[in-house]
Amino acid sequence: MSTIAIIGAGPGMGLAIARTFGSRGFNVALISRSKDKLDALAEQLGSEGITAEGFAADVMDRPSLTAALDAVKARFGNIDVLEYSPAPHSPVPGFTMAVPTEVTVENLQPQIEYTFYGAVAAAHAVLPAMREAGAGTLLFTTGGGSVNPNPMMGNVNAAAAALRNWVINLNKELNGSGVHAAHVAIGVWIGEGGPEGIPTATPEQIAPLYWDLHENRDRAEAVFTG
């Protein structure tokens, strides 16, 4: 049975992606900081007939992230799909948004650590087995600002753009290996109650895009705009 590991799993996009793959027979490994919240999500998925388990890790603590992915492999076997989309739903020390003229090394570095370095660490933990098997999918999520930056998020968008560049380049390197890497830029407000004039979409409307990228493997990037 195939396994997807979702890093940054929560009750929104993470749960929707888990259902999308789990309903197609995948085991689901949920990774985020709170084990209690993960266990609740796993129980919810289990009630829907999906095999799921939570593994606590902090993407800012790269050894803990690697250890969690190793635990996933010990529980389910090789990871066939990795999806990376951590989102700071609760305050994270050192996290602030800054317009481009106010971006400093100090307020940019945490964004780089969270968005980019965590993704690189996660990829390194699963890529060797994928390359050996000649199969696997790596999916990385950012906001639409990685493609079309917003001045209010000058430091956030810069970190996301670095991840985007690396993922597209990674897919070029992996061409012909059987492993596919793709970047997803979500250019809408997820859920209800977004800022006026900003398009919205539900996680359930967005999640099928991830299956399409895994199944069709025909592009290194998808931008969701509704």
For each residue, the residues with C-beta under 8 A, 3 or more apart:
1: 25 26 27 51 76
2: 25 26 27 80 81
3: 26 27 28 29 72 76 77 78 79 80 81
4: 17 18 21 22 26 27 28 29 79 80 81 82 83
5: 29 31 69 72 79 81 82 83 126
6: 9 14 17 18 28 29 30 31 83 85
7: 31 32 57 59 65 82 83 84 85 86 118 122
8: 14 31 32 59 84 85 86 87 141
9: 6 14 15 18 30 31 32 38 41 54
10: 13 14 15 32 37 41 87 89
11: 14 15 37 41
12: 15 16 190 191 203
13: 10 16 17 85 87 141 186 190 203 206 207
14: 6 8 9 10 11 17 18 30 32 41 85
15: 9 10 11 12 18 19 41 44 45 203
16: 12 13 19 20 202 203 204 206 207
17: 4 6 13 14 20 21 83 203 207 210
18: 4 6 9 14 15 21 22 28 30 41 45 50 52
19: 15 16 22 23 45 48 50 207
20: 16 17 23 24 207 208 210 211
21: 4 17 18 24 26 28 81 210 211 214
22: 4 18 19 25 26 27 28 45 48 50 51 52
23: 19 20 48 50
24: 20 21 211
25: 1 2 22
26: 1 2 3 4 21 22 80 81
27: 1 2 3 4 22 51 52 76
28: 3 4 6 18 21 22 42 45 50 51 52 53
29: 3 4 5 6 52 53 54 55 72 75 76 79
30: 6 9 14 18 38 41 42 52 53 54 55
31: 5 6 7 8 9 38 54 55 56 57 65 68 69 72
32: 7 8 9 10 14 37 38 54 56 57 86
33: 56 57 58
34: 37 38 56
35: 38 39 54 56
36: 39 40
37: 10 11 32 34 40 41 54
38: 9 30 31 32 34 35 41 42 54 55 56
39: 35 36 42 43 54
40: 36 37 43 44
41: 9 10 11 14 15 18 30 37 38 44 45 52 54
42: 28 30 38 39 45 46 52 53 54
43: 39 40 46 47
44: 15 40 41 47 48
45: 15 18 19 22 28 41 42 48 50 51 52
46: 42 43 49 50 51 52
47: 43 44
48: 19 22 23 44 45
49: 46
50: 18 19 22 23 28 45 46
51: 1 22 27 28 45 46
52: 18 22 27 28 29 30 41 42 45 46
53: 28 29 30 42 75 76
54: 9 29 30 31 32 35 37 38 39 41 42
55: 29 30 31 38 68 69 71 72
56: 31 32 33 34 35 38 64 68
57: 7 31 32 33 61 64 65 67 68 69
58: 33 61 64 65
59: 7 8 62 65 86 114 118 121 122
60: 92 110 113 114 118
61: 57 58 64 65
62: 59 65 66 117 118 121
63: 66 67
64: 56 57 58 61 67 68
65: 7 31 57 58 59 61 62 68 69 118 121 122 125
66: 62 63 69 70 121 124 125
67: 57 63 64 70 71
68: 31 55 56 57 64 65 71 72
69: 5 31 55 57 65 66 72 73 79 122 125 126
70: 66 67 73 74 125
71: 55 67 68 74 75
72: 3 5 29 31 55 68 69 75 76 79
73: 69 70 76 77 78 79 129
74: 70 71
75: 29 53 71 72
76: 1 3 27 29 53 72 73 79
77: 3 73
78: 3 73 129 130 133
79: 3 4 5 29 69 72 73 76 82 126 129 130 136
80: 2 3 4 26 130 135 136 137
81: 2 3 4 5 21 26 136 137 138 139 214
82: 4 5 7 79 122 123 126 136 137 138 139
83: 4 5 6 7 17 139 140 141 210
84: 7 8 118 119 122 123 138 139 140 141
85: 6 7 8 13 14 140 141 184
86: 7 8 32 59 114 115 118
87: 8 10 13
88: 91 92 95 114
89: 10
90:
91: 88 95
92: 60 88 95 110 114
93: 110
94: 106 107 109 110
95: 88 91 92 110 111 114
96: 107 155
97: 152 153 154 155 156
98: 102 103 104 107 108 154 155
99: 102 103 151 152 154
100: 103 151 154
101: 154
102: 98 99 107 154
103: 98 99 100 107 108 154 155 158
104: 98 107 108
105: 108 109
106: 94 109
107: 94 96 98 102 103 104 110 111 155
108: 98 103 104 105 111 112 155 158 159
109: 94 105 106 112 113
110: 60 92 93 94 95 107 113 114
111: 95 107 108 114 115 155 156 158 159
112: 108 109 115 116 117 159 162
113: 60 109 110 116 117 118
114: 59 60 86 88 92 95 110 111 117 118 159
115: 86 111 112 118 119 142 156 159 160 162 163
116: 112 113 119 120 159 162 163 166
117: 62 112 113 114 120 121
118: 7 59 60 62 65 84 86 113 114 115 121 122
119: 84 115 116 122 123 140 163 166 167
120: 116 117 123 124 166
121: 59 62 65 66 117 118 124 125
122: 7 59 65 69 82 84 118 119 125 126
123: 82 84 119 120 126 127 138 170 181
124: 66 120 121 127
125: 65 66 69 70 121 122
126: 5 69 79 82 122 123 129 130 136 138
127: 123 124 130 131 136 138 179
128: 131 132
129: 73 78 79 126 132 133 136
130: 78 79 80 126 127 133 135 136 138 178 179
131: 127 128 134 136 174 177 178 179
132: 128 129
133: 78 129 130 136 178
134: 131 177 178 179
135: 80 130 178 179
136: 79 80 81 82 126 127 129 130 131 133 178 179 180
137: 80 81 82 179 180 181 182 213 214 217
138: 81 82 84 123 126 127 130 167 170 179 180 181 182
139: 81 82 83 84 181 182 183 184 210 213 214
140: 83 84 85 119 163 164 167 181 182 183 184
141: 8 13 83 84 85 183 184 185 186
142: 115 145 146 160 161 163 164 183 184 185 186
143: 146 153 156 157 160 185 186 187
144: 147 148 185 186 187 188 223 225
145: 142 148 149 150 153 156 157 160 161
146: 142 143 149 157 160 161 163 164 183 185
147: 144 161 164 185 187 223
148: 144 145 187
149: 145 146 153 154 157 158 161
150: 145 153 157
151: 99 100 154
152: 97 99
153: 97 143 145 149 150 156 157
154: 97 98 99 100 101 102 103 149 151 157 158
155: 96 97 98 103 107 108 111 158 159
156: 97 111 115 143 145 153 159 160
157: 143 145 146 149 150 153 154 160 161
158: 103 108 111 149 154 155 161 162
159: 108 111 112 114 115 116 155 156 162 163
160: 115 142 143 145 146 156 157 163 164
161: 142 145 146 147 149 157 158 164 165
162: 112 115 116 158 159 165 166
163: 115 116 119 140 142 146 159 160 166 167 183
164: 140 142 146 147 160 161 167 168 183 185 221
165: 161 162 168 169
166: 116 119 120 162 163 169 170
167: 119 138 140 163 164 170 171 181 182 183 220 221
168: 164 165 171 172 181 183 220 221
169: 165 166 172 173
170: 123 138 166 167 173 174 181
171: 167 168 174 175 180 181 182 220
172: 168 169 175 220
173: 169 170
174: 131 170 171 177 179 180 181
175: 171 172
176:
177: 131 134 174
178: 130 131 133 134 135 136
179: 127 130 131 134 135 136 137 138 174
180: 136 137 138 171 174 213 214 217
181: 123 137 138 139 140 167 168 170 171 174 220
182: 137 138 139 140 167 171 213 219 220 221 222
183: 139 140 141 142 146 163 164 167 168 220 221 222
184: 85 139 140 141 142 209 210 213 221 222 223 224
185: 141 142 143 144 146 147 164 221 222 223 224
186: 13 141 142 143 144 190 206 224
187: 143 144 147 148 199 223 224 225 226
188: 144 194 198 199 200 201 206 224 225 226
189: 193 194 195 198 199 200 201
190: 12 13 186 200 201 202 203 206
191: 12 194 200 202 203
192: 200
193: 189
194: 188 189 191 198 199 200
195: 189 198
196:
197:
198: 188 189 194 195
199: 187 188 189 194 225 226
200: 188 189 190 191 192 194 226
201: 188 189 190 205 206 224 226
202: 16 190 191 205 206
203: 12 13 15 16 17 190 191 206 207
204: 16 207
205: 201 202 208
206: 13 16 186 188 190 201 202 203 209 210 224
207: 13 16 17 19 20 203 204 210 211
208: 20 205 211 212
209: 184 206 212 213 222 224
210: 17 20 21 83 139 184 206 207 213 214
211: 20 21 24 207 208 214 215
212: 208 209 215 216 222
213: 137 139 180 182 184 209 210 216 217 219 222
214: 21 81 137 139 180 210 211 217
215: 211 212
216: 212 213 219
217: 137 180 213 214
218:
219: 182 213 216 222
220: 167 168 171 172 181 182 183
221: 164 167 168 182 183 184 185
222: 182 183 184 185 209 212 213 219
223: 144 147 184 185 187
224: 184 185 186 187 188 201 206 209
225: 144 187 188 199
226: 187 188 199 200 201
